[in-house]
Amino acid sequence: MTELQTPRLRLRPARQGDLAALHAVLSDAQAMRYWSTPPHDNIQTTQAWLRGMISAPPETSHDFIVEHQGLVIGKAGFYQLPEIGFILHPDYWGRGLAREALEAVIASAFANYPIPKIIADVDPRNTGSLAVLARLGFTETGRAEKTFLLGDTWCDSVYLALKRPLTSSSPPWGRG
């Protein structure tokens, strides 16, 4: 997997040295509020998660560590194609960084994999992520109740999809 550069971000493959920075994200209750697992309560949980990210086969995974000004601030990409996922430390929310990262990984995925669409499964309470995905051109394809159990709370899902652009020079999102 190659690195991706955006005006403010470096997106690169995960490595063992990312453990402490990723644990800071994955143990943060606010960052993990709508994630599919509870916050990581120990470094071993994050280590296992990172090991999975590093060892994921490139035929089915296209996942990146997100760096901003030399600091690891999260991850964006596809642990399992064609489903996209992203998480940033809350200190970096509200700056357009998630959108910037996702624009790059989406373009890269469509350029490198023969997938007809990208999908997302989002907790309907996660209005920030839903707004980012909507600005990128994702459209709702369905909803379901009680799709996964997080701790002792059932969570619902909003399913979204982004179709492959007609040409590689015309991404489905705008710059607005």
KOLVORO-32670 format. One record per atom (N, C-alpha, C, O): x, y, z; residue in one letter. Coordinates in pm, whole numbers, padded with zeros to 5 digits, always signed. Layout:
BEGIN
XYZA
...
//
This chain:
BEGIN
+00085-00117+00000M
+00000+00000+00000M
+00090+00124+00000M
+00191+00130+00069M
+00050+00219-00078T
+00126+00343-00085T
+00073+00445+00014T
-00035+00427+00072T
+00148+00550+00033E
+00102+00661+00115E
+00020+00756+00030E
+00036+00764-00092E
-00069+00827+00097L
-00148+00931+00031L
-00117+01063+00100L
-00102+01068+00222L
-00108+01169+00022Q
-00084+01302+00076Q
-00203+01390+00039Q
-00252+01385-00073Q
-00247+01470+00133T
-00348+01572+00108T
-00284+01704+00151T
-00171+01704+00201T
-00351+01815+00132P
-00289+01941+00174P
-00246+01944+00321P
-00145+02006+00354P
-00320+01876+00410R
-00286+01883+00552R
-00253+01748+00616R
-00212+01743+00732R
-00270+01640+00542L
-00259+01508+00603L
-00164+01417+00528L
-00142+01431+00408L
-00108+01324+00601R
-00033+01211+00546R
-00110+01087+00587R
-00136+01066+00706R
-00145+01004+00490L
-00216+00879+00516L
-00121+00767+00477L
-00073+00761+00363L
-00093+00678+00572R
+00009+00576+00550R
-00032+00446+00616R
-00124+00442+00697R
+00039+00337+00579P
+00011+00209+00644P
+00041+00215+00794P
+00127+00292+00838P
-00027+00134+00869A
-00005+00125+01014A
+00126+00053+01042A
+00172-00031+00964A
+00186+00088+01156R
+00307+00019+01202R
+00301+00010+01354R
+00225+00081+01419R
+00384-00079+01409Q
+00382-00104+01554Q
+00406+00023+01636Q
+00352+00036+01746Q
+00485+00115+01584G
+00513+00238+01655G
+00392+00329+01674G
+00402+00430+01744G
+00280+00296+01613D
+00157+00376+01625D
+00076+00340+01750D
-00026+00404+01777D
+00120+00241+01825L
+00040+00188+01935L
-00003+00295+02035L
-00123+00306+02063L
+00087+00372+02088A
+00050+00470+02191A
-00046+00575+02138A
-00144+00609+02204A
-00020+00626+02019A
-00108+00729+01961A
-00246+00672+01930A
-00347+00739+01954A
-00251+00551+01878L
-00382+00490+01850L
-00457+00459+01979L
-00579+00471+01985L
-00384+00419+02081H
-00451+00392+02209H
-00513+00521+02264H
-00620+00517+02325H
-00447+00634+02243A
-00505+00762+02287A
-00638+00789+02218A
-00727+00849+02278A
-00653+00747+02093V
-00780+00763+02021V
-00880+00658+02065V
-00994+00690+02101V
-00838+00531+02063L
-00930+00420+02085L
-00969+00400+02232L
-01059+00322+02261L
-00903+00469+02322S
-00942+00463+02463S
-01024+00586+02504S
-01070+00595+02618S
-01041+00679+02413D
-01114+00802+02442D
-01264+00777+02429D
-01313+00741+02322D
-01337+00797+02538A
-01481+00769+02539A
-01558+00852+02437A
-01653+00803+02376A
-01518+00977+02418Q
-01589+01061+02322Q
-01564+01013+02179Q
-01657+01006+02099Q
-01440+00981+02147A
-01408+00931+02013A
-01479+00800+01983A
-01522+00777+01870A
-01493+00715+02085M
-01548+00581+02066M
-01700+00573+02090M
-01757+00464+02084M
-01763+00685+02115R
-01905+00685+02151R
-01991+00607+02052R
-02082+00534+02093R
-01963+00621+01923Y
-02044+00553+01821Y
-01966+00446+01746Y
-02011+00399+01641Y
-01851+00408+01796W
-01771+00301+01735W
-01839+00168+01763W
-01932+00161+01843W
-01795+00064+01699S
-01860-00066+01714S
-01810-00146+01834S
-01853-00259+01856S
-01719-00088+01911T
-01671-00151+02034T
-01662-00044+02143T
-01657+00075+02112T
-01660-00085+02269P
-01639+00013+02375P
-01497+00069+02367P
-01412+00012+02299P
-01471+00180+02437P
-01334+00231+02441P
-01238+00123+02493P
-01273+00044+02580P
-01119+00122+02437H
-01019+00024+02480H
-00974+00059+02621H
-00924+00169+02646H
-00990-00035+02712D
-00955-00008+02852D
-00814-00052+02888D
-00770-00036+03002D
-00742-00107+02790N
-00602-00143+02814N
-00526-00143+02682N
-00584-00155+02574N
-00397-00129+02693I
-00311-00120+02575I
-00309-00251+02496I
-00285-00250+02375I
-00334-00364+02563Q
-00334-00493+02494Q
-00450-00502+02393Q
-00434-00562+02287Q
-00563-00442+02425T
-00676-00441+02332T
-00639-00361+02207T
-00668-00403+02095T
-00575-00247+02228T
-00532-00166+02114T
-00424-00239+02036T
-00420-00231+01913T
-00335-00309+02105Q
-00229-00384+02037Q
-00290-00489+01944Q
-00245-00505+01830Q
-00390-00562+01992A
-00455-00662+01909A
-00523-00597+01789A
-00517-00648+01677A
-00588-00485+01812W
-00655-00411+01704W
-00552-00366+01600W
-00575-00381+01480W
-00440-00310+01647L
-00336-00264+01556L
-00275-00380+01479L
-00248-00368+01360L
-00252-00492+01547R
-00200-00612+01479R
-00292-00653+01365R
-00246-00690+01257R
-00424-00648+01391G
-00521-00682+01286G
-00514-00586+01169G
-00527-00628+01053G
-00494-00458+01197M
-00484-00358+01091M
-00359-00381+01007M
-00364-00373+00884M
-00248-00410+01074I
-00121-00432+01004I
-00125-00559+00920I
-00073-00561+00808I
-00186-00663+00971S
-00183-00793+00902S
-00300-00815+00807S
-00309-00921+00744S
-00391-00718+00794A
-00505-00735+00705A
-00456-00752+00561A
-00366-00679+00518A
-00513-00846+00487P
-00467-00871+00350P
-00499-00753+00257P
-00610-00701+00258P
-00402-00712+00176P
-00422-00597+00087P
-00530-00619-00019P
-00579-00522-00078P
-00566-00743-00044E
-00673-00770-00142E
-00809-00725-00090E
-00900-00696-00168E
-00823-00720+00043T
-00953-00687+00102T
-00949-00568+00197T
-01052-00526+00249T
-00829-00513+00220S
-00814-00403+00314S
-00737-00288+00249S
-00641-00309+00176S
-00782-00168+00278H
-00717-00046+00224H
-00731+00060+00333H
-00806+00157+00318H
-00659+00041+00444D
-00676+00117+00566D
-00550+00199+00596D
-00439+00152+00576D
-00569+00321+00643F
-00459+00413+00661F
-00458+00475+00801F
-00563+00501+00860F
-00339+00499+00850I
-00318+00583+00968I
-00324+00727+00918I
-00269+00759+00813I
-00390+00813+00994V
-00400+00955+00957V
-00304+01035+01044V
-00313+01033+01167V
-00212+01105+00978E
-00117+01194+01046E
-00148+01338+01010E
-00177+01370+00895E
-00142+01424+01110H
-00158+01568+01091H
-00042+01637+01163H
-00024+01621+01283H
+00035+01713+01089Q
+00152+01782+01143Q
+00244+01686+01218Q
+00298+01718+01323Q
+00261+01566+01160G
+00352+01467+01216G
+00297+01383+01330G
+00366+01295+01380G
+00172+01408+01371L
+00111+01334+01481L
+00004+01239+01429L
-00074+01275+01341L
+00000+01118+01484V
-00106+01023+01451V
-00233+01070+01521V
-00236+01083+01644V
-00339+01095+01441I
-00464+01146+01497I
-00582+01052+01475I
-00692+01080+01522I
-00560+00940+01404G
-00669+00847+01382G
-00641+00752+01267G
-00527+00728+01230G
-00750+00700+01212K
-00741+00608+01099K
-00859+00632+01006K
-00966+00677+01049K
-00838+00602+00879A
-00945+00615+00779A
-00920+00513+00669A
-00807+00495+00625A
-01025+00448+00626G
-01010+00354+00517G
-01103+00236+00528G
-01215+00245+00578G
-01053+00124+00479F
-01134+00004+00463F
-01065-00114+00530F
-00970-00171+00474F
-01110-00152+00647Y
-01058-00273+00708Y
-01104-00392+00626Y
-01031-00490+00608Y
-01228-00383+00577Q
-01284-00488+00491Q
-01359-00418+00378Q
-01469-00366+00398Q
-01300-00417+00259L
-01365-00356+00143L
-01500-00420+00117L
-01512-00542+00131L
-01601-00346+00080P
-01603-00205+00045P
-01656-00115+00157P
-01703-00004+00130P
-01648-00159+00284E
-01703-00079+00394E
-01599+00016+00450E
-01491-00025+00494E
-01633+00144+00448I
-01541+00247+00495I
-01562+00272+00644I
-01672+00257+00697I
-01454+00310+00710G
-01460+00346+00850G
-01355+00451+00880G
-01251+00456+00815G
-01383+00534+00979F
-01288+00638+01014F
-01310+00681+01158F
-01421+00676+01210F
-01202+00722+01220I
-01207+00773+01357I
-01090+00868+01375I
-00977+00837+01337I
-01118+00983+01433L
-01016+01080+01467L
-01027+01114+01615L
-01135+01106+01673L
-00914+01151+01674H
-00919+01198+01812H
-01005+01324+01817H
-00995+01408+01728H
-01088+01340+01919P
-01177+01457+01927P
-01106+01592+01921P
-01167+01691+01881P
-00979+01598+01959D
-00906+01725+01949D
-00897+01775+01805D
-00867+01892+01782D
-00924+01688+01708Y
-00910+01723+01566Y
-01045+01730+01494Y
-01048+01744+01371Y
-01153+01720+01566W
-01286+01729+01505W
-01315+01874+01466W
-01259+01967+01522W
-01404+01889+01368G
-01452+02021+01330G
-01357+02103+01244G
-01378+02223+01226G
-01254+02041+01190R
-01155+02112+01107R
-01159+02067+00962R
-01079+02115+00881R
-01250+01975+00928G
-01255+01923+00791G
-01152+01816+00763G
-01134+01777+00647G
-01084+01767+00866L
-00979+01666+00845L
-01036+01530+00807L
-00977+01459+00726L
-01149+01493+00865A
-01210+01364+00830A
-01248+01364+00682A
-01223+01267+00610A
-01310+01472+00639R
-01349+01480+00498R
-01226+01475+00408R
-01227+01407+00305R
-01122+01548+00445E
-01000+01550+00364E
-00939+01410+00354E
-00897+01368+00247E
-00935+01340+00466A
-00882+01202+00466A
-00969+01110+00382A
-00918+01031+00303A
-01100+01121+00399L
-01190+01032+00327L
-01189+01058+00177L
-01199+00963+00099L
-01178+01182+00136E
-01169+01210-00008E
-01051+01135-00069E
-01063+01077-00177E
-00939+01136+00001A
-00818+01069-00050A
-00834+00917-00052A
-00799+00853-00151A
-00887+00859+00056V
-00897+00713+00059V
-01006+00663-00035V
-00993+00554-00092V
-01111+00739-00053I
-01217+00700-00147I
-01163+00701-00290I
-01183+00605-00364I
-01094+00807-00328A
-01036+00814-00461A
-00937+00700-00483A
-00935+00639-00590A
-00856+00670-00382S
-00759+00562-00393S
-00827+00426-00405S
-00784+00342-00484S
-00933+00405-00328A
-01003+00276-00335A
-01065+00255-00472A
-01053+00147-00530A
-01132+00358-00525F
-01193+00343-00658F
-01086+00325-00765F
-01110+00257-00865F
-00969+00385-00748A
-00862+00372-00846A
-00794+00235-00840A
-00740+00188-00941A
-00797+00170-00723N
-00721+00046-00706N
-00802-00082-00692N
-00745-00191-00695N
-00933-00070-00676Y
-01016-00189-00656Y
-01139-00182-00747Y
-01194-00074-00769Y
-01181-00295-00800P
-01298-00296-00889P
-01431-00300-00814P
-01517-00384-00843P
-01448-00212-00719I
-01570-00211-00639I
-01672-00116-00701I
-01637-00005-00741I
-01798-00158-00711P
-01899-00071-00772P
-01946+00041-00679P
-01999+00143-00725P
-01927+00021-00548K
-01970+00122-00452K
-01895+00103-00322K
-01834-00002-00298K
-01901+00206-00239I
-01847+00203-00104I
-01967+00211-00011I
-02061+00285-00037I
-01962+00135+00098I
-02073+00135+00191I
-02026+00181+00329I
-01908+00177+00361I
-02123+00224+00409A
-02095+00265+00547A
-02212+00225+00633A
-02327+00224+00588A
-02183+00191+00758D
-02282+00157+00860D
-02258+00253+00975D
-02155+00246+01042D
-02353+00345+00999V
-02333+00452+01096V
-02447+00451+01198V
-02563+00433+01163V
-02411+00471+01323D
-02512+00488+01428D
-02588+00617+01396D
-02525+00720+01374D
-02721+00614+01393P
-02797+00734+01356P
-02777+00853+01450P
-02807+00967+01413P
-02727+00828+01569R
-02698+00938+01662R
-02568+01010+01626R
-02541+01118+01679R
-02488+00952+01539N
-02359+01008+01501N
-02378+01110+01388N
-02340+01086+01273N
-02435+01223+01423T
-02470+01324+01323T
-02346+01383+01254T
-02353+01420+01137T
-02234+01391+01324G
-02113+01444+01263G
-02065+01356+01148G
-02036+01406+01040G
-02057+01225+01171S
-02012+01134+01066S
-02114+01128+00952S
-02076+01122+00835S
-02241+01130+00985L
-02343+01130+00880L
-02331+01255+00792L
-02348+01246+00671L
-02302+01369+00853A
-02286+01493+00776A
-02164+01486+00685A
-02170+01527+00569A
-02052+01434+00737V
-01931+01421+00655V
-01960+01331+00536V
-01926+01366+00423V
-02021+01217+00559L
-02048+01123+00451L
-02147+01182+00350L
-02133+01159+00230L
-02246+01255+00396A
-02341+01320+00305A
-02269+01420+00215A
-02295+01426+00095A
-02177+01500+00272R
-02101+01596+00192R
-02013+01526+00088R
-01979+01585-00015R
-01977+01403+00114L
-01897+01326+00019L
-01982+01256-00087L
-01929+01193-00178L
-02114+01268-00076G
-02202+01210-00177G
-02267+01078-00138G
-02338+01019-00220G
-02245+01030-00017F
-02310+00907+00028F
-02460+00932+00042F
-02503+01039+00084F
-02537+00832+00006T
-02682+00841+00021T
-02731+00724+00107T
-02673+00616+00106T
-02837+00750+00179E
-02893+00647+00266E
-02959+00538+00183E
-03033+00564+00089E
-02929+00413+00221T
-02988+00298+00152T
-03080+00218+00242T
-03151+00129+00194T
-03080+00246+00372G
-03167+00173+00463G
-03132+00202+00608G
-03034+00269+00640G
-03218+00149+00694R
-03200+00162+00839R
-03240+00030+00903R
-03321-00046+00849R
-03182+00005+01019A
-03219-00114+01095A
-03203-00083+01243A
-03118-00005+01283A
-03287-00147+01323E
-03280-00129+01468E
-03205-00245+01532E
-03205-00357+01482E
-03141-00213+01643K
-03071-00313+01725K
-02978-00401+01641K
-02991-00524+01640K
-02885-00336+01571T
-02795-00411+01483T
-02670-00462+01554T
-02609-00560+01512T
-02631-00395+01663F
-02520-00448+01741F
-02532-00401+01885F
-02588-00296+01915F
-02476-00483+01971L
-02481-00458+02114L
-02347-00399+02157L
-02242-00461+02140L
-02352-00279+02212L
-02232-00211+02258L
-02241-00200+02409L
-02316-00119+02462L
-02164-00284+02477G
-02179-00295+02622G
-02314-00355+02652G
-02341-00469+02615G
-02400-00279+02719D
-02535-00329+02745D
-02641-00248+02669D
-02759-00253+02703D
-02598-00173+02567T
-02688-00089+02489T
-02697-00136+02345T
-02594-00155+02279T
-02818-00156+02298W
-02838-00190+02157W
-02828-00063+02075W
-02879+00042+02114W
-02761-00072+01961C
-02744+00041+01871C
-02811+00012+01738C
-02818-00103+01694C
-02859+00117+01675D
-02923+00106+01545D
-02820+00140+01437D
-02708+00180+01467D
-02860+00123+01311S
-02771+00150+01198S
-02843+00229+01090S
-02961+00207+01061S
-02769+00320+01030V
-02807+00384+00905V
-02708+00330+00803V
-02587+00339+00823V
-02759+00274+00693Y
-02672+00221+00589Y
-02663+00323+00476Y
-02763+00381+00434Y
-02541+00345+00429L
-02514+00445+00326L
-02432+00382+00215L
-02364+00281+00236L
-02438+00443+00098A
-02357+00396-00014A
-02312+00513-00100A
-02380+00615-00110A
-02196+00496-00160L
-02141+00591-00255L
-02104+00511-00379L
-02016+00425-00374L
-02171+00540-00489K
-02143+00467-00614K
-02012+00515-00675K
-01972+00630-00659K
-01948+00423-00746R
-01825+00455-00820R
-01856+00569-00916R
-01959+00567-00984R
-01768+00670-00923P
-01792+00780-01018P
-01783+00729-01162P
-01717+00629-01190P
-01851+00798-01251L
-01853+00757-01391L
-01715+00763-01455L
-01681+00679-01537L
-01635+00864-01416T
-01498+00874-01464T
-01409+00903-01344T
-01454+00955-01242T
-01283+00868-01357S
-01191+00890-01246S
-01167+01038-01220S
-01122+01075-01111S
-01195+01124-01316S
-01174+01268-01296S
-01295+01339-01240S
-01292+01461-01221S
-01402+01266-01213S
-01522+01332-01162S
-01569+01266-01033S
-01660+01183-01036S
-01507+01303-00919P
-01553+01245-00792P
-01696+01289-00764P
-01738+01396-00809P
-01772+01209-00689P
-01912+01239-00665P
-01934+01354-00568P
-02046+01404-00555P
-01829+01397-00498W
-01845+01504-00401W
-01799+01635-00463W
-01722+01638-00558W
-01847+01742-00406G
-01807+01875-00449G
-01707+01934-00352G
-01659+01864-00263G
-01677+02055-00369R
-01583+02124-00281R
-01655+02224-00191R
-01591+02312-00133R
-01786+02212-00179G
-01861+02310-00101G
-01876+02276+00043G
-01937+02352+00118G
//
